[in-house]
Amino acid sequence: MAKTILAIGGHIGDACLTAGGVMASNAIEGGKNYTLALTAGERGNPPHMTKEEYRVQKIKEAENFMSLMNGEAFVLEYEDGELPNNEEVRLQVAEIIVKLKPDIIITHWRSQMHKDHNNTHYIVQDARFMASVVGTKYGRHYAALYFAENWEDDHDFEPYVYVDITKGYDLWCKALHEHWFVMNSKDFAYYDYYTSLARCRGALSKKQYAECFNVFEYQKKIVKDEL
């Protein structure tokens, strides 16, 4: 692969769960990976920590995860659950896209369950347009866009692209242990769900492990000269 990947989530950990296998495989191939969390996701704080303390911990967890992915983690200053969808955020994201110059951007599918996820879905689309067409003070840059599979995002998500992550699966599993909520949440079994999902998607694609992504409807074309 050896790509430059920018995975953008509403919270720290979103991209690690849904695109971590792809990033791990890319890292093994010598590629560069970045995550951008638009909020820290600090309102999922454990009982013994304030949300301010948990924010600090989550940023460190993101850095630790990405240190295993030949990459870096970036986190914006917006509060968990209060991410706005406005020009300020879109410009921030567009500037990061131009600075990092990814080949691929991965983000959320739309979501009725989570406001931050849904806003991120639309922010990234507009930021990508700004980065590639309008430009920022740092110039312009185009990157392909894919939407990741997340249990909190709408159930009309349709897996379209199956990516073999077998090469990076073990590294991804190791890195997920850096996130407290992935391993300790009492609300949802994140680690079990996403690692099991990777096996299921792998079976469906005749691979050992895979992650799935969707694209815009207008991109779903197979063009042949004949059947």
C-alpha positions in Angstrom: 0.0 0.0 0.0 2.5 2.6 1.2 -0.1 5.4 1.2 -0.6 8.5 3.3 -3.9 8.0 5.2 -5.9 10.6 7.2 -8.6 9.1 9.3 -11.0 11.6 10.8 -13.4 10.9 13.6 -15.8 12.8 15.9 -13.9 11.5 18.9 -10.5 10.0 19.8 -10.8 6.3 19.1 -13.4 6.4 16.4 -10.9 6.2 13.5 -8.8 3.7 15.5 -11.7 1.3 15.7 -13.0 1.6 12.2 -9.9 2.1 10.1 -7.2 0.9 12.4 -6.7 -2.3 10.5 -6.1 -0.5 7.3 -3.7 1.9 9.0 -1.8 -0.9 10.6 -1.4 -2.7 7.2 -0.4 0.6 5.6 2.2 1.1 8.4 3.7 -2.3 7.8 4.0 -1.5 4.1 5.9 1.7 5.0 3.0 4.1 4.6 2.2 7.1 6.8 -0.9 7.4 8.9 -2.7 10.3 10.7 -5.8 10.5 12.8 -7.7 13.7 13.4 -10.3 13.7 16.2 -12.6 16.8 16.1 -13.3 16.3 19.8 -11.5 14.2 22.4 -14.6 12.2 23.5 -13.9 13.2 27.1 -17.5 12.7 28.3 -17.0 9.0 28.3 -14.8 9.5 31.4 -14.5 6.7 33.9 -16.0 7.3 37.4 -12.6 8.0 39.0 -11.7 10.8 36.5 -13.1 14.2 35.6 -13.8 14.8 31.9 -10.9 17.3 31.9 -8.5 14.6 33.2 -9.9 12.1 30.8 -9.3 14.4 27.9 -5.6 14.6 28.8 -5.5 10.8 29.1 -7.3 10.3 25.8 -4.9 12.5 23.9 -2.0 10.5 25.3 -3.8 7.3 24.3 -4.3 8.6 20.7 -0.5 9.4 20.6 0.4 6.0 21.9 -1.9 4.3 19.3 -0.5 6.3 16.4 3.1 5.7 17.5 2.5 2.1 16.6 1.1 3.1 13.2 4.0 5.1 11.9 1.9 8.2 12.4 0.6 11.1 14.4 -2.6 12.0 16.2 -4.2 15.4 16.0 -7.1 16.6 18.2 -9.2 19.8 17.9 -10.3 21.8 20.9 -14.1 21.3 20.6 -15.9 19.7 23.5 -17.4 16.2 23.2 -21.1 16.4 22.2 -20.8 20.0 21.2 -19.0 19.8 17.8 -20.4 22.6 15.6 -20.8 22.2 11.8 -19.6 25.7 10.7 -17.1 27.4 8.5 -14.5 27.6 11.3 -14.3 23.9 11.7 -14.4 23.2 8.0 -11.5 25.5 7.4 -9.5 23.9 10.2 -10.0 20.5 8.7 -9.3 21.8 5.2 -6.0 23.3 6.3 -5.0 20.0 8.0 -5.8 18.1 4.8 -3.6 20.5 2.7 -0.8 20.3 5.3 -0.7 16.5 5.6 -1.5 15.8 1.9 -3.1 12.4 2.4 -3.8 10.1 -0.5 -6.9 8.8 1.3 -9.3 10.4 3.8 -11.5 8.1 5.9 -14.4 9.4 8.0 -17.9 8.7 9.4 -20.9 7.6 7.5 -23.9 9.7 8.5 -25.5 9.1 11.9 -28.8 9.6 13.6 -27.5 8.2 16.9 -24.6 10.6 17.4 -24.5 14.4 16.6 -20.7 14.6 16.6 -20.5 11.7 14.1 -23.1 13.2 11.8 -21.5 16.7 11.9 -18.1 15.1 11.2 -19.6 13.3 8.1 -20.6 16.6 6.6 -17.7 18.7 7.8 -15.2 16.4 6.2 -17.0 16.5 2.8 -17.1 20.3 2.8 -13.5 20.5 4.1 -12.3 18.2 1.3 -14.0 20.4 -1.2 -12.4 23.5 0.2 -9.0 21.8 0.3 -9.1 20.6 -3.3 -11.1 23.2 -5.1 -11.2 26.5 -3.2 -7.8 26.1 -1.5 -6.5 27.4 1.8 -3.5 29.7 2.7 -1.4 26.5 2.6 -2.5 25.7 -1.0 -4.7 23.0 -2.4 -4.8 19.2 -2.2 -7.1 16.5 -3.4 -7.7 13.1 -1.6 -10.0 10.2 -2.2 -12.8 9.9 0.4 -14.2 6.7 2.1 -16.7 6.2 4.8 -16.0 3.7 7.6 -18.3 1.1 9.2 -19.3 2.2 12.7 -22.0 0.6 14.9 -23.2 4.1 16.0 -23.7 5.3 12.4 -26.8 4.8 10.4 -27.9 1.2 9.4 -28.2 2.2 5.8 -24.4 1.9 5.6 -23.7 -0.6 2.8 -20.2 -2.2 2.7 -18.9 -1.5 -0.8 -15.1 -1.8 -0.5 -13.7 -4.7 1.5 -10.0 -4.2 2.4 -7.8 -7.1 3.4 -6.3 -6.2 6.8 -4.8 -9.6 7.6 -1.3 -8.3 7.5 -2.0 -5.6 10.0 -4.5 -7.3 12.2 -2.2 -8.3 15.1 -0.7 -4.8 15.2 -4.1 -3.2 15.2 -5.3 -5.5 18.1 -2.2 -4.6 20.1 -2.7 -0.9 19.5 -6.3 -1.0 20.5 -5.2 -1.8 24.0 -3.9 1.7 24.3 -7.5 3.0 24.5 -9.1 2.7 27.9 -12.6 2.8 26.7 -12.0 0.2 24.0 -10.9 -2.3 26.6 -13.0 -1.2 29.7 -16.3 0.3 28.6 -19.3 -1.2 30.4 -21.6 0.3 27.8 -20.4 -1.5 24.7 -17.8 -4.3 24.0 -15.8 -2.2 21.5 -12.8 -4.6 21.2 -14.8 -7.7 20.8 -17.2 -6.1 18.4 -14.7 -4.6 16.0 -12.2 -7.4 16.0 -15.1 -9.9 15.5 -16.5 -7.7 12.7 -13.1 -7.8 11.0 -13.2 -11.6 11.0 -16.8 -11.6 9.6 -16.0 -9.1 6.9 -12.9 -11.2 6.1 -15.0 -14.4 5.7 -17.4 -12.6 3.4 -14.5 -11.4 1.2 -12.6 -14.7 1.4 -9.8 -13.2 3.4 -8.9 -13.8 7.0 -9.7 -10.2 8.2 -11.1 -7.2 6.5 -12.5 -3.7 7.1 -15.4 -2.3 5.0 -16.0 1.1 3.6 -18.6 2.9 1.6 -18.5 5.6 -1.1 -20.9 8.1 -2.6 -23.7 6.5 -4.7 -22.5 8.3 -7.8 -19.1 6.6 -7.5 -20.6 3.1 -7.6 -20.1 2.3 -11.3 -18.5 -0.7 -12.9 -17.6 0.2 -16.5 -16.8 -2.7 -19.0 -16.5 -2.9 -22.7 -18.5 -6.2 -22.6 -19.9 -8.7 -20.1 
